Amino acid sequence: MTITSQQFYDIENNFHAFSILYDQHPLIRPMTEAIWLFLYAEYEVENSHPIFKSDIFTRFRKQTIGQKLLATLAAIRFSYAIANMKNPDDLQESSLENIIQNILETEDHVTSLLKDGANSTRLLEKTPLHDQLNIADALEGNNDLQSIAVWAKKFKLTAKKRRYYKKTKTFLKGKVVQGGKMERLTAEEYLKSESSEAVLDFMYRLSENRAKMYDYKMRNRVEKGAMIVCYDESGSMSELDAQGKGLILSLMAIAKQEKRDFVFIPFSGQVDENSIQLIYKGKYTAENIVKLADSYIGGGTNFESPLLHTLEFMRKLQKRGDIIFITDGISHISDELVAYFNAIKAKQNFYFVAILVGRNQHPGRLKEIADDIIAVQDFQDDTMDYIFSL
């Protein structure tokens, strides 16, 4: 057995989709392995099936060489297509194109869900293939998860742009100190360096490390604390749930980048204890993503339950954190809870932002505990960009 064949053997033994395929079509395995070797390792397999002579299939191989996720998805889906053909000559180029398009869309969704930034695939590269395939399996036929993946991709791009702007703005407002680094000089000093009257004075001060320059140390971020997201899953939020979950995944990616503890607290009339997620240092996995996507409670709205859970996490996690409370409803909060919540929030140095979604944007008693309130029609509102700077 070659090393590449061993790789395929390891993959098929650790991904249940192969077992399902072989149970339904016991004679398909040699074909499945041949497709995987052809696409992943560029093997010229000894197989007379028309698929290996197809121009479309051969061109597709340029995208799959060395890509285990793509090659594995393709091996399974093409195997099903071939097994369901009565005659190999029935193979249609249009059918191949549809299968390939579906495979590429699935890979894009997996990437959107797993990567920790708009153009970063660090988490994807560190995620075991088994987990990537489980995400792909969960995406199959799951329109809700597919929609969440699309929104996660959009929000992660928005978050990256917003945070890049924030860093640039912070630097431009940075402290001005004396030094001799040309790349840090202020605009005023650059003008002096080009002036025939002031150039000698400029060169003298530069050599003495007395020229005005920006202090790059001002760009260093003070370590941030936990990020706690309370998310309203009442019945009225159902139409915006895919957007909302995509937004939460983008916040999870920020927590991952900044090594912040992340907490997801879904609520409606009560908090769903089984769906609460605590992710230390933001190190989320494929399982966290699927669990978040599957979470939905329905029913009415009660603010006190998620606030009480938030208090618990504020006391035991990193200080100087952020609380993001997302709802489209209004609910009573007792005087005692308002007072106690504000006391703990101040002690632990947490920042609380309430996001009111949809038509009912009355803050109620949230205004007594929130440091900021954002009212939006949906999660695409430009005002939402603000939370990516937390």
C-alpha positions in Angstrom: 0.0 0.0 0.0 1.4 3.4 -1.0 1.6 6.3 1.4 -1.2 8.0 -0.6 -3.4 5.0 -0.4 -2.8 4.8 3.3 -4.0 8.4 3.6 -7.2 7.5 1.8 -7.6 4.5 4.1 -7.2 6.6 7.2 -9.8 9.2 5.9 -12.4 6.6 5.0 -12.1 4.9 8.4 -12.6 8.2 10.2 -15.5 9.6 8.2 -18.8 7.9 8.6 -20.1 9.1 5.1 -17.9 6.4 3.5 -19.6 3.7 5.6 -23.0 5.0 4.5 -21.9 5.0 0.9 -20.4 1.5 1.0 -23.5 0.1 2.8 -25.7 1.4 0.0 -23.3 0.5 -2.8 -21.0 -2.3 -1.6 -19.1 -2.6 -5.0 -18.3 1.1 -5.3 -15.2 1.3 -3.0 -12.5 0.7 -5.7 -14.1 3.4 -7.8 -14.2 5.8 -4.8 -10.5 5.2 -4.0 -9.6 5.7 -7.7 -11.4 9.0 -7.9 -9.7 10.2 -4.7 -6.2 9.2 -5.9 -6.9 10.8 -9.3 -8.0 14.1 -7.8 -5.7 14.4 -4.7 -2.5 12.8 -5.9 -2.8 13.2 -9.6 -2.5 9.4 -10.1 -3.2 8.1 -13.5 -5.6 5.3 -12.4 -6.2 2.1 -14.3 -9.9 2.6 -14.8 -11.9 2.7 -18.0 -14.9 4.6 -16.7 -15.8 7.6 -18.9 -15.5 10.1 -16.0 -11.7 9.8 -16.1 -11.7 10.9 -19.7 -13.9 13.9 -19.1 -12.3 17.3 -19.8 -14.4 18.9 -17.0 -13.3 16.2 -14.5 -9.6 16.6 -15.6 -9.8 20.4 -15.3 -11.3 20.1 -11.8 -8.3 18.1 -10.7 -6.2 21.3 -10.9 -8.2 22.6 -8.0 -8.1 19.4 -5.9 -4.5 18.3 -6.1 -3.1 18.2 -2.5 -6.6 19.4 -1.1 -7.9 16.6 1.0 -11.2 18.3 1.8 -12.1 18.9 -1.8 -10.8 15.5 -3.0 -12.7 13.6 -0.3 -16.0 15.5 -0.9 -15.6 14.8 -4.7 -14.8 11.1 -4.1 -18.0 10.6 -2.2 -20.3 12.7 -4.4 -19.0 11.4 -7.7 -19.2 7.8 -6.3 -22.9 8.3 -5.6 -23.5 9.7 -9.1 -21.7 6.8 -10.7 -23.4 4.2 -8.5 -26.8 5.5 -9.5 -26.1 5.3 -13.2 -27.5 2.4 -15.1 -25.1 2.8 -17.9 -21.6 4.6 -17.6 -22.3 6.1 -21.0 -25.2 8.1 -19.5 -22.6 10.4 -17.9 -23.5 14.0 -18.9 -21.1 16.9 -18.8 -23.8 19.1 -17.3 -24.2 16.6 -14.4 -20.5 16.8 -13.7 -20.6 20.6 -13.7 -23.5 20.6 -11.2 -21.7 18.2 -8.8 -18.5 20.2 -9.0 -20.4 23.4 -8.3 -22.0 21.8 -5.3 -18.6 20.6 -4.0 -17.0 24.0 -4.4 -19.9 25.7 -2.6 -19.6 23.3 0.3 -15.9 23.9 0.6 -16.6 27.7 0.6 -19.2 27.3 3.3 -16.8 25.2 5.4 -14.1 27.8 5.0 -16.4 30.6 5.9 -17.5 28.8 9.1 -14.1 27.8 10.3 -11.6 30.5 9.4 -10.9 33.2 12.0 -10.8 36.2 9.6 -11.9 37.3 6.2 -8.7 36.3 4.4 -7.2 34.1 7.1 -7.4 30.3 7.0 -5.3 29.7 10.1 -8.1 28.0 12.0 -9.0 26.0 9.0 -5.5 24.8 8.6 -5.3 23.7 12.2 -8.7 22.0 12.1 -8.5 18.2 11.7 -9.8 17.0 8.4 -12.3 14.9 10.3 -13.9 18.1 11.8 -13.9 19.8 8.4 -15.7 16.8 6.9 -18.2 16.8 9.7 -19.0 20.4 9.0 -19.4 19.6 5.3 -21.6 16.7 6.3 -23.7 19.0 8.5 -24.1 21.4 5.6 -25.5 18.7 3.3 -29.2 19.6 2.9 -29.1 22.0 5.8 -30.3 25.3 4.3 -30.1 27.1 7.6 -26.4 26.3 8.2 -25.6 27.2 4.6 -27.3 30.6 5.1 -25.4 31.1 8.3 -22.1 30.3 6.4 -22.9 33.0 3.8 -23.7 35.6 6.5 -20.6 34.6 8.5 -18.4 35.3 5.5 -19.9 38.7 5.0 -19.7 39.7 8.6 -16.1 38.5 9.0 -15.1 40.7 6.0 -16.9 43.7 7.6 -15.2 43.0 10.9 -11.8 42.9 9.3 -12.3 46.2 7.6 -13.6 47.8 10.7 -10.8 46.6 12.9 -8.1 47.6 10.3 -9.6 51.1 10.3 -9.6 51.2 14.1 -5.9 50.3 14.2 -5.0 52.9 11.7 -7.0 55.6 13.5 -5.4 54.6 16.8 -2.0 55.0 15.3 -2.7 58.4 13.7 -3.8 59.6 17.1 -0.8 58.1 18.8 1.5 59.9 21.1 4.3 62.0 19.5 7.8 61.4 21.0 11.4 62.3 20.2 13.6 59.8 18.3 15.5 59.0 15.2 13.4 56.5 13.2 12.7 57.9 9.7 9.7 55.6 9.1 8.0 57.1 12.2 8.5 60.8 11.5 5.5 63.2 11.7 4.3 65.0 8.6 5.8 68.2 10.1 9.3 66.7 10.3 9.1 65.3 6.7 8.3 68.8 5.4 11.4 70.1 7.3 13.6 67.4 5.8 12.7 68.7 2.3 13.2 72.4 3.1 16.6 73.8 2.2 16.3 76.3 5.1 15.5 73.7 7.8 17.2 70.6 6.5 20.4 71.1 8.5 18.5 71.6 11.7 16.4 68.5 10.9 19.4 66.3 10.2 21.1 67.5 13.5 18.0 66.7 15.6 17.5 63.3 13.8 21.1 62.3 14.6 20.6 63.3 18.2 17.3 61.3 18.4 15.3 64.5 18.9 13.1 64.5 15.8 9.4 64.3 16.3 8.0 60.8 15.6 5.0 58.7 16.4 5.3 56.2 19.3 4.3 52.8 17.8 3.9 51.4 21.3 0.6 53.3 21.4 -0.8 50.7 19.0 -0.5 47.9 21.5 -3.9 46.8 22.7 -4.6 46.5 26.4 -5.5 42.9 27.0 -9.3 42.5 26.8 -11.5 40.3 28.8 -14.3 37.9 28.1 -16.9 38.4 25.4 -20.4 37.4 26.4 -23.2 37.3 23.8 -26.8 37.0 25.0 -28.9 36.1 21.9 -32.7 36.3 21.7 -34.1 33.1 20.2 -37.7 33.9 20.7 -40.2 33.2 17.9 -40.2 36.7 16.5 -36.4 36.5 15.8 -36.7 33.4 13.5 -36.6 35.3 10.2 -33.3 37.0 11.3 -31.7 33.9 12.9 -29.3 33.1 10.0 -28.0 36.7 10.0 -27.7 36.7 13.8 -25.8 33.4 13.9 -23.5 34.6 11.1 -22.8 37.7 13.2 -22.1 35.7 16.3 -19.6 33.5 14.4 -17.8 36.6 13.3 -17.6 37.7 17.0 -16.3 34.2 17.9 -13.6 34.7 15.2 -12.6 38.0 16.9 -12.4 36.3 20.3 -10.2 33.6 18.7 -7.8 36.2 17.3 -7.6 38.0 20.6 -7.5 34.9 22.8 -10.6 36.1 24.7 -13.0 33.8 26.6 -16.3 33.6 24.6 -19.7 32.8 26.0 -22.9 32.2 24.0 -26.2 32.4 26.0 -29.3 31.8 23.9 -32.6 32.8 25.5 -36.3 33.3 25.0 -38.7 32.8 27.9 -35.8 31.1 29.7 -32.2 30.3 28.9 -31.5 27.0 27.1 -29.0 25.5 29.5 -27.9 22.8 27.1 -27.1 25.4 24.3 -24.9 27.7 26.5 -21.3 27.6 25.2 -18.2 28.6 27.1 -15.2 28.7 24.8 -11.9 29.4 26.6 -9.5 31.7 24.8 -12.0 31.7 21.8 -10.7 28.3 20.6 -13.8 27.2 18.9 -14.2 24.0 17.0 -16.4 22.5 14.4 -18.6 21.1 17.1 -19.1 24.6 18.6 -20.2 25.9 15.2 -22.8 23.1 14.6 -24.1 23.4 18.1 -24.6 27.2 17.7 -26.3 26.7 14.4 -28.7 24.1 15.7 -29.7 26.2 18.7 -33.1 27.7 18.5 -35.7 27.9 21.3 -38.7 29.9 20.2 -41.4 31.2 22.5 -41.5 34.4 24.4 -38.9 36.8 25.9 -37.4 37.0 29.4 -34.4 39.2 30.1 -33.7 38.3 33.7 -32.7 34.7 33.0 -29.8 35.6 30.5 -28.7 38.5 32.8 -28.4 36.2 35.8 -26.3 33.8 33.7 -24.2 36.7 32.5 -23.6 37.7 36.1 -22.2 34.2 36.8 -19.8 34.4 33.9 -18.7 37.9 34.7 -17.6 36.8 38.1 -15.5 33.9 37.0 -14.0 34.9 33.6 -11.5 37.5 32.4 -12.3 41.1 33.6 -12.5 44.1 31.3 -14.8 42.3 29.0 -17.8 43.0 26.8 -21.4 42.0 27.0 -23.4 42.1 23.7 -27.2 41.7 24.4 -29.2 41.1 21.2 -33.0 41.2 21.2 -36.1 42.3 19.3 -38.3 42.3 22.4 -38.9 44.0 25.7 -39.1 42.4 29.2 -39.3 43.3 32.9 -36.1 43.6 34.9 -36.5 43.9 38.7 -35.0 46.8 40.7 -32.9 44.4 42.7 -31.4 42.8 39.5 -30.7 46.2 37.9 -28.8 47.4 41.0 -26.9 44.1 41.5 -26.1 43.7 37.8 -24.7 47.3 37.7 -22.6 46.7 40.8 -21.0 43.5 39.4 -20.5 45.1 36.0 -18.6 48.0 37.5 -16.5 45.8 39.7 -15.5 43.5 36.9 -15.1 46.4 34.5 -17.4 45.0 31.8 -18.9 47.1 28.9 -22.6 46.4 28.1 -24.0 47.1 24.6 -27.7 46.3 23.9 -28.7 45.7 20.2 -32.4 46.3 19.6 -33.4 44.6 16.3 -36.6 45.2 14.2 -39.6 47.4 14.8 -39.9 47.2 18.6 -36.9 49.3 19.6 -37.9 50.5 23.0 -35.1 49.8 25.4 -37.2 49.4 28.5 -35.1 48.9 31.6 -32.1 47.8 29.5 -31.2 51.5 29.3 -30.5 51.3 33.1 -27.8 48.7 32.7 -26.5 49.2 29.2 -23.5 51.5 28.5 -24.7 51.8 24.9 -27.8 51.0 22.9 -27.9 50.4 19.2 -31.3 50.2 17.4 -31.2 48.5 13.9 -33.8 47.1 11.5 -31.6 44.0 10.9 -28.0 42.9 11.2 -27.0 44.4 7.9 -27.5 47.9 9.3 -24.2 49.9 9.0 -24.6 50.9 12.7 -23.8 47.2 13.5 -20.2 47.8 12.4 -19.6 49.4 15.8 -19.6 46.1 17.7 -16.6 44.8 15.7 -14.5 47.5 17.4 -15.2 46.2 20.9 
